């Protein structure tokens, strides 16, 4: 019988997610602003570095395979968080050096962001695989909500604290604050992980033999599974739709609605508040929805995707109507359905990670994480490029942004329809039990 985690263990793993989010925030948000504003570098520099850290995360399946090979995933999580913290500190030093020695600073930043991507890949993949294998089935939706809510809380909380501590700005203050965040996050993760996994759980002999397969063979085995392949494509499609508005929402509000920087920042806050609300609601209702006939994880995903599509279509209308449209309410609605979609998708990932051949949970989670990384990097570039091209061709900001929001809505509709075609885990469970029974009989 599998040794499942209790609520305390799930919350402790959520704390590790908070630590990951806090350190990643340094690179993707704080250093982005410092490079562009304080050091007047082209926005392409931090944009390319963030895209590079996503590209490195294509290594996620390999890290997942590494954690599959043993009986404990904790060492991989600690290794990843340590690498992430050191990479963030190197990225900070590189940023400070760009003012005086830009060539060396840029080279150091490339290495630092590579370490950040590898650290996120090792720690994040192993952590999600640990939750997927050790959270009880009836608590997986709540576990997904806890993990993501705590990650968002870690990002938001760290952003708020660091913004206060960096005033007035100076390079020395930036280095001190970044060092405190990295060290604090590493210590929090260590304390949260202490003893939560135990000595490791027993695995079947056929799973142990399978875990010794080379990585390429393991990846090919997982890719041959219809559910794993379908969910990979779904993740890539839906995450492009989910992330495209990140780079264009605030400029849209400024150019089309005439909002000030403070107002557009508040608009992003409203959206994140809506995301948290959607996550909390999905986490609270997740176990009940799983028991309802015909709904399950893919039904909740469908609702989240379709609701997000409706909200994005509303933003498309807002681009044509202008200031008369209730933009704030529209953005909050988008956030709520984005939160529903995100938690439902992660909950489904926890469900689907155990489908198919045993001992492959890390590879599956890593494959889906790599698909998400590709989607995020592609979405950022695609949204900004399409907006620039649209403004040049149409001669106005409103129609250009409206076209991009409409495209996002169509992508979410496609993702919603694809979610309905995902194989339900309840249908695969009898087959998996039959395979396990057959394997046990053969060993007796």
C-alpha positions in Angstrom: 0.0 0.0 0.0 1.4 3.4 -1.0 2.4 5.7 1.9 0.3 8.8 1.0 1.0 12.3 2.3 -1.3 14.0 4.8 -2.4 17.6 4.6 0.6 18.8 6.5 3.0 17.1 4.0 1.1 18.6 1.1 1.3 22.1 2.6 5.0 21.7 3.3 5.6 20.8 -0.4 3.5 23.9 -1.2 6.1 25.9 0.8 8.8 24.6 -1.5 6.7 25.9 -4.5 6.7 29.3 -2.7 10.5 29.2 -2.4 10.8 28.4 -6.1 8.5 31.2 -7.1 10.3 33.7 -4.9 13.7 33.1 -6.5 12.4 32.9 -10.1 10.7 36.3 -9.5 14.2 37.9 -9.1 15.2 36.9 -12.6 11.9 37.3 -14.5 10.6 40.4 -12.9 13.1 42.4 -10.8 16.1 42.1 -13.0 14.0 42.7 -16.0 13.1 46.1 -14.7 16.6 46.9 -13.5 18.1 46.2 -16.9 15.6 48.3 -18.8 15.0 51.2 -16.4 18.1 51.6 -14.2 20.7 50.6 -16.8 18.8 51.6 -20.0 19.4 48.3 -21.8 17.2 47.3 -24.7 14.2 45.3 -23.6 15.4 42.6 -26.0 18.2 41.7 -23.5 16.1 40.6 -20.5 13.5 39.2 -22.9 16.1 37.0 -24.6 17.6 35.9 -21.2 14.1 34.9 -20.0 13.5 33.0 -23.2 16.9 31.3 -22.7 15.9 30.1 -19.2 12.8 28.6 -20.7 14.8 26.9 -23.4 17.0 25.3 -20.8 13.9 23.8 -19.2 13.6 21.5 -22.2 15.8 19.4 -19.9 12.9 18.7 -17.6 12.2 15.2 -18.9 15.8 14.2 -18.3 15.6 15.5 -14.7 12.3 13.7 -14.2 14.0 10.5 -15.4 16.8 11.0 -13.0 14.4 11.3 -10.1 12.5 8.2 -11.3 15.6 6.1 -11.0 15.8 6.2 -7.2 13.4 5.8 -4.4 13.6 9.4 -3.2 13.0 12.7 -5.1 14.1 15.0 -2.3 17.8 15.1 -3.3 16.8 16.2 -6.8 14.6 19.0 -5.4 17.4 20.2 -3.1 19.9 20.1 -5.9 17.6 22.1 -8.1 16.8 24.8 -5.6 20.5 25.2 -4.8 21.3 25.5 -8.5 18.4 28.0 -8.9 19.6 30.1 -5.9 23.2 30.3 -7.2 22.0 31.1 -10.7 19.9 33.9 -9.5 22.8 35.4 -7.5 25.1 35.1 -10.6 22.4 36.8 -12.7 22.3 39.7 -10.2 26.1 40.1 -10.3 26.0 39.9 -14.1 23.3 42.6 -14.2 25.4 44.9 -12.0 28.4 44.3 -14.2 26.6 45.3 -17.4 26.9 48.9 -16.5 30.8 48.9 -16.6 31.7 45.7 -18.5 28.7 44.8 -20.7 30.4 42.0 -22.6 31.5 40.1 -19.5 28.2 40.9 -17.7 26.1 39.5 -20.6 28.2 36.3 -20.7 27.8 35.8 -17.0 24.0 36.4 -17.4 23.8 33.7 -20.0 25.4 31.3 -17.6 23.3 32.5 -14.6 20.0 32.2 -16.5 21.0 28.7 -17.7 21.5 27.7 -14.1 18.1 29.2 -13.2 16.4 27.2 -16.0 18.2 24.0 -15.0 17.4 24.6 -11.3 13.7 25.1 -12.0 13.7 22.0 -14.2 15.3 19.8 -11.6 13.5 21.1 -8.6 10.1 21.8 -10.1 9.8 18.6 -12.1 10.8 16.4 -9.1 8.6 18.3 -6.7 5.5 17.9 -9.0 6.3 14.2 -9.5 6.5 13.8 -5.8 3.1 15.4 -5.2 1.6 13.4 -8.1 2.8 10.1 -6.6 2.3 10.7 -2.9 -0.9 12.8 -2.7 -4.0 10.7 -2.2 -6.3 10.6 -5.3 -9.1 12.4 -3.5 -6.8 15.2 -2.5 -5.0 15.8 -5.7 -7.2 18.7 -6.9 -6.7 20.4 -3.5 -3.0 19.6 -3.6 -2.8 21.3 -7.0 -4.6 24.4 -5.7 -2.4 24.5 -2.6 0.8 24.2 -4.6 -0.1 26.9 -7.1 -1.7 29.3 -4.6 1.4 29.1 -2.4 3.7 29.7 -5.5 1.7 32.8 -6.4 1.8 33.9 -2.8 5.6 33.4 -2.8 6.0 35.5 -5.9 3.6 38.3 -4.8 5.0 38.4 -1.2 8.6 38.5 -2.3 7.8 41.2 -4.9 6.1 43.3 -2.3 8.9 43.0 0.3 11.8 43.5 -2.1 10.1 46.6 -3.6 10.1 48.2 -0.2 13.7 47.1 0.7 15.2 48.4 -2.6 14.2 52.0 -1.9 16.3 54.0 -2.5 17.9 51.8 -5.2 21.6 51.1 -5.3 23.7 48.2 -6.7 24.8 47.3 -3.2 21.2 47.2 -1.9 20.1 45.1 -4.8 22.9 42.5 -4.2 22.1 42.4 -0.5 18.3 42.0 -1.0 18.8 39.3 -3.7 21.2 37.4 -1.5 18.7 37.5 1.3 15.9 36.2 -0.9 18.0 33.4 -2.4 19.3 32.2 1.0 16.0 32.5 2.7 14.2 30.6 0.0 16.8 27.8 0.1 16.5 27.5 3.9 12.7 27.5 3.8 12.8 24.7 1.1 15.2 22.7 3.2 13.1 22.9 6.3 9.9 22.2 4.4 11.4 19.1 2.8 13.0 17.7 6.1 11.6 14.2 6.6 8.5 14.8 4.4 9.3 12.0 2.0 10.8 9.6 4.5 13.2 6.9 3.4 11.5 6.4 0.1 8.7 4.1 -0.9 8.9 0.6 -2.2 8.5 0.0 -6.0 7.6 -3.1 -7.9 10.5 -5.1 -9.3 9.3 -4.6 -12.9 9.2 -0.8 -12.2 12.7 -0.9 -10.8 14.0 -2.7 -13.9 12.2 -0.2 -16.1 13.8 2.8 -14.3 17.2 1.5 -15.3 16.4 2.1 -19.0 18.4 4.8 -20.8 16.7 8.2 -20.9 15.9 8.2 -24.6 14.2 4.8 -24.3 12.2 6.0 -21.3 11.1 9.1 -23.2 10.2 7.1 -26.2 8.1 4.7 -24.1 6.2 7.6 -22.5 5.7 9.4 -25.9 4.2 6.2 -27.2 1.4 6.4 -24.6 -1.6 8.0 -26.2 -2.7 9.9 -23.0 0.8 11.3 -22.3 1.1 12.4 -26.0 -2.3 14.0 -26.0 -1.8 15.8 -22.8 1.6 17.1 -24.0 -0.1 18.7 -27.0 -2.9 20.0 -24.9 -0.5 21.7 -22.4 1.4 23.3 -25.3 -1.7 24.7 -26.9 -3.5 25.8 -23.7 -0.4 27.4 -22.2 0.1 29.6 -25.3 -3.4 30.8 -24.9 -2.9 31.3 -21.2 0.3 33.3 -21.4 -0.2 35.5 -24.5 -1.9 38.3 -22.7 0.8 38.7 -20.1 3.0 40.9 -22.2 0.2 43.0 -23.8 -2.5 43.6 -21.2 -1.0 46.6 -19.5 0.1 48.3 -22.8 -3.4 47.7 -24.1 -5.0 49.4 -21.2 -2.6 52.3 -21.5 -2.9 52.8 -25.3 -6.6 52.1 -25.8 -8.2 53.1 -22.5 -5.7 55.8 -21.6 -4.9 54.3 -18.2 -1.8 55.6 -16.2 1.1 53.2 -15.2 -0.3 53.0 -11.7 -3.7 52.1 -13.0 -2.4 49.4 -15.3 -0.3 47.9 -12.5 -3.5 47.8 -10.4 -5.2 46.1 -13.3 -2.6 43.3 -13.3 -3.2 43.0 -9.5 -6.9 42.6 -10.2 -6.2 39.8 -12.6 -3.9 38.0 -10.2 -6.6 38.4 -7.5 -9.1 36.8 -9.9 -6.6 33.9 -10.5 -6.2 33.3 -6.8 -10.0 33.3 -6.4 -10.4 30.8 -9.2 -7.7 28.6 -7.8 -9.3 28.6 -4.3 -12.7 27.8 -5.6 -11.4 24.9 -7.7 -9.4 23.6 -4.8 -12.4 23.7 -2.5 -14.7 22.1 -5.0 -12.2 19.8 -6.7 -12.9 16.6 -4.7 -16.7 17.1 -5.0 -16.5 17.7 -8.8 -14.3 14.6 -9.2 -17.1 12.4 -7.8 -19.8 13.8 -10.1 -20.5 11.5 -13.1 -19.3 12.9 -16.4 -17.3 15.8 -15.0 -13.9 14.7 -13.5 -10.7 16.7 -14.2 -11.3 17.2 -17.9 -14.7 18.7 -17.3 -13.3 21.3 -15.0 -10.5 22.0 -17.5 -13.2 22.5 -20.2 -15.0 25.1 -18.0 -11.8 26.9 -17.3 -10.8 27.0 -20.9 -14.2 28.0 -22.3 -14.7 30.7 -19.6 -11.2 32.1 -20.4 -12.2 32.2 -24.1 -15.3 34.1 -23.3 -13.4 36.7 -21.2 -10.8 37.1 -23.9 -13.5 37.6 -26.5 -14.8 40.3 -24.2 -11.4 42.0 -24.3 -11.6 41.8 -28.1 -14.9 43.7 -27.9 -13.2 46.1 -25.4 -10.6 46.9 -28.0 -13.3 48.1 -30.4 -15.6 49.8 -27.8 -12.8 51.6 -25.9 -13.2 53.4 -22.5 -16.9 52.6 -22.2 -16.2 48.9 -21.6 -16.0 47.6 -18.0 -12.4 46.6 -18.4 -11.6 45.9 -14.8 -14.5 43.5 -14.4 -13.6 41.8 -17.7 -10.0 41.3 -16.5 -11.1 39.9 -13.1 -13.4 37.4 -14.9 -10.4 36.4 -17.1 -8.3 35.9 -14.0 -11.0 33.7 -12.3 -11.3 31.3 -15.2 -7.5 31.3 -15.7 -7.3 30.2 -12.1 -9.9 27.4 -12.6 -8.1 26.2 -15.7 -4.6 26.3 -14.1 -5.5 24.3 -11.0 -7.7 21.8 -13.0 -4.9 21.3 -15.5 -2.3 20.7 -12.7 -4.8 18.4 -11.0 -5.2 16.4 -14.2 -1.4 16.2 -14.5 -1.3 14.7 -11.0 -3.9 12.2 -12.1 -2.4 11.4 -15.5 1.2 11.1 -14.2 0.5 7.6 -12.8 -1.3 6.4 -16.0 0.7 4.0 -18.1 3.9 2.2 -17.3 5.0 2.5 -13.6 8.1 4.3 -12.6 7.7 6.9 -15.3 6.0 9.7 -13.4 9.0 12.0 -13.4 9.5 11.6 -17.2 5.8 12.4 -17.8 5.8 15.5 -15.6 9.1 16.6 -17.1 7.7 16.2 -20.7 4.6 18.3 -19.8 6.8 20.9 -18.0 9.0 21.2 -21.2 5.9 21.7 -23.3 4.8 24.5 -20.9 8.2 26.1 -21.1 8.1 26.1 -24.9 4.6 27.5 -24.8 5.4 30.4 -22.4 8.5 31.4 -24.5 6.5 31.2 -27.7 3.5 33.1 -26.3 5.5 36.1 -25.2 7.2 36.5 -28.6 4.0 35.7 -30.5 1.8 38.2 -28.7 4.2 41.1 -28.9 5.1 40.4 -32.6 1.5 40.1 -33.7 0.6 43.3 -31.9 3.4 45.2 -33.6 2.6 43.8 -37.0 -1.1 44.5 -36.5 -0.5 48.1 -35.5 1.7 48.6 -38.5 -0.8 47.1 -40.9 -4.1 48.4 -39.4 -2.7 51.8 -38.3 -4.3 51.7 -34.9 -3.7 50.0 -31.5 -7.3 48.9 -30.8 -7.9 46.6 -33.8 -4.4 45.1 -33.4 -4.9 44.2 -29.7 -8.5 43.0 -30.5 -7.2 40.6 -33.1 -4.6 39.1 -30.7 -7.2 38.7 -27.9 -9.6 37.0 -30.4 -6.8 34.7 -31.5 -6.2 33.8 -27.8 -9.9 33.1 -27.4 -9.9 30.7 -30.4 -6.9 28.9 -29.0 -8.7 28.4 -25.6 -11.8 27.1 -27.5 -9.5 24.6 -29.3 -7.9 23.6 -25.9 -11.4 23.2 -24.4 -12.5 20.8 -27.2 -9.2 18.9 -26.9 -9.7 18.5 -23.1 -12.9 16.6 -23.7 -11.0 14.1 -25.8 -8.4 13.3 -23.1 -8.8 9.8 -21.8 -10.3 9.7 -18.3 -8.0 8.1 -15.7 -11.0 6.2 -14.3 -11.1 4.3 -17.6 -7.4 3.5 -17.5 -7.3 2.4 -13.9 -8.9 -1.1 -14.4 -6.4 -1.8 -17.2 -3.5 -0.7 -15.0 -4.8 -2.9 -12.2 -5.1 -5.8 -14.6 -1.5 -5.3 -15.8 -0.3 -5.2 -12.2 -2.2 -8.3 -11.2 -0.9 -10.2 -14.3 2.7 -9.1 -13.4 2.3 -10.2 -9.8 1.0 -13.6 -10.9 3.9 -14.1 -13.2 6.4 -13.4 -10.4 4.7 -15.9 -8.0 
